[in-house]
Amino acid sequence: MIVFLVFLFGVAAVMGAYLAVTKLPGYLAQRKLDARLEEVTSVPKEATGDNPELVKGSEEGFLPVVERFTTSTQKGANLAVWVEQSGARISLSALLLIAALLGVFFGLVVAGALRMPIGWVLGGALGFSLPFIVLRVKRTRRLRKFEEDFPEALDLIARALKAGHAFATGLKMVADEMPEPIGPEFRKTFDEQNFGLPLKDSLTNLTTRIPLLDVRFFSTAVLIQRETGGNLAEILENLGHVVRERFKILRQVRVYTAHGRLTGYVLLGLPVFLAIALAFINPEHMQLLFRERIGHMMLFATAVMQTIGYVWIKQVVKIEV
């Protein structure tokens, strides 16, 4: 049964990859063209007080009950913010359903491979946490990309202010000309203040969606300048220069700590590599770790100590800039 399920999963993965490579680019291009044609040919509706199009709402998944129950809790609300910060176009209900299915699948595979009940726990935990790990990686990469492009956005706004444009026009220029993720985020900020939301609330929402120190500096500088006056263009140029210099120092630090980080990766991967090698060289010797109770305790202690050692080395080579 396990072999059959693995075979079905492999066939589905191969067919999905083939369809994604052959059909997906044309489908995405056609969808983008249709959206653009609909945007050009649509007739704008008259803006009235009862128009529901002006009300900002959240997109619910195919399980609205699960969606509402999840977002009603603090952890569910934080998870929804994480999904928005990662840029993933997925609802909470779909994310939880995928995590549950992967948990069942990995639990079945690991339990069948180890032939032990603990395999359900290990495989289920691994499969359930996999979507959230991917979500965390996407969020980190998106925030890092935003931080790298942020000085260019500040310079663009500063040049717009020097040319005599309003601050809102600078936001619109960034939204129109900058790529993902900085363009869409500034588009949301521009639309919010353009539809009547106070600038302070719009910038606060931006700092909530993008929890970066530089964005908070930007928001604080703009709000203080509106209260006290001053040369906002010069302030934004100085802020962009500071961000660039910090990135320069950060890259120098990564070069200096490359040896320590590589050591951590080697020490983390070496026991796993040796365990796999010994499993092929002397399977009976390795089976003792999985059959005997003392072997289970040794495996658990090894995993805990490896994790502590990796986190320790990670903190040693981590330098805040």
HUTAQUI-V743003 format. One record per backbone hydrogen bond with DSSP energy under -0.5 kcal/mol. NH is the residue of the N-H (numbers start at 1). CO is the residue of the C=O. If there is no record, write none. Layout:
<<NH/CO> <NH/CO>>
//
This chain:
<<5/1> <6/2> <7/3> <8/4> <9/5> <10/6> <11/7> <12/8> <13/9> <14/10> <15/11> <16/12> <17/13> <18/14> <19/15> <20/16> <21/17> <22/18> <23/19> <24/19> <27/23> <28/24> <29/25> <30/26> <31/27> <32/28> <33/29> <34/30> <35/31> <36/32> <37/33> <38/34> <39/35> <40/36> <41/37> <42/38> <44/42> <48/46> <51/48> <52/50> <54/51> <55/52> <56/54> <57/55> <60/58> <67/63> <68/64> <69/65> <70/66> <71/67> <72/68> <73/70> <77/73> <78/74> <79/75> <80/76> <81/77> <82/78> <83/79> <84/80> <85/81> <86/82> <87/83> <87/84> <88/83> <90/88> <95/91> <96/92> <97/93> <98/94> <99/95> <100/96> <101/97> <102/98> <103/99> <104/100> <105/101> <106/102> <107/103> <108/104> <109/105> <110/106> <111/107> <112/108> <113/109> <114/110> <115/111> <116/111> <119/116> <120/117> <121/117> <122/118> <123/119> <124/120> <125/121> <126/122> <127/123> <128/124> <129/125> <130/126> <131/127> <133/129> <134/130> <135/131> <136/132> <137/133> <138/134> <139/135> <140/136> <141/137> <142/138> <143/139> <144/140> <145/141> <146/142> <147/143> <148/144> <149/145> <150/146> <151/147> <153/149> <154/150> <155/151> <156/152> <157/153> <158/154> <159/155> <160/156> <161/157> <162/158> <163/159> <164/161> <165/160> <170/166> <171/167> <172/168> <173/169> <174/170> <175/171> <176/172> <177/173> <178/174> <183/179> <185/181> <186/182> <187/183> <188/184> <189/185> <190/186> <191/187> <192/188> <193/189> <194/190> <195/191> <196/193> <197/192> <202/198> <203/199> <204/200> <205/201> <206/202> <207/203> <208/204> <209/205> <210/206> <211/209> <212/210> <216/212> <217/213> <218/214> <219/215> <220/216> <221/217> <222/218> <223/219> <224/220> <225/221> <226/222> <227/223> <228/224> <229/225> <232/230> <235/231> <236/232> <237/233> <238/234> <239/235> <240/236> <241/237> <242/238> <243/239> <244/240> <245/241> <246/242> <247/243> <248/244> <249/245> <250/246> <251/247> <252/248> <253/249> <254/250> <255/251> <256/252> <257/253> <258/255> <261/257> <262/258> <263/259> <264/260> <265/261> <266/262> <267/263> <268/264> <269/265> <270/266> <271/267> <273/269> <274/270> <275/271> <276/272> <277/273> <278/274> <279/275> <280/276> <280/277> <281/277> <282/278> <286/282> <287/283> <288/284> <288/285> <289/286> <290/286> <290/287> <291/287> <292/288> <296/292> <297/293> <298/294> <299/295> <300/296> <301/297> <302/298> <303/299> <304/300> <305/301> <306/302> <307/303> <308/304> <309/305> <310/306> <311/307> <312/308> <313/309> <314/310> <315/311> <316/312> <317/313> <318/314> <319/317>>
//
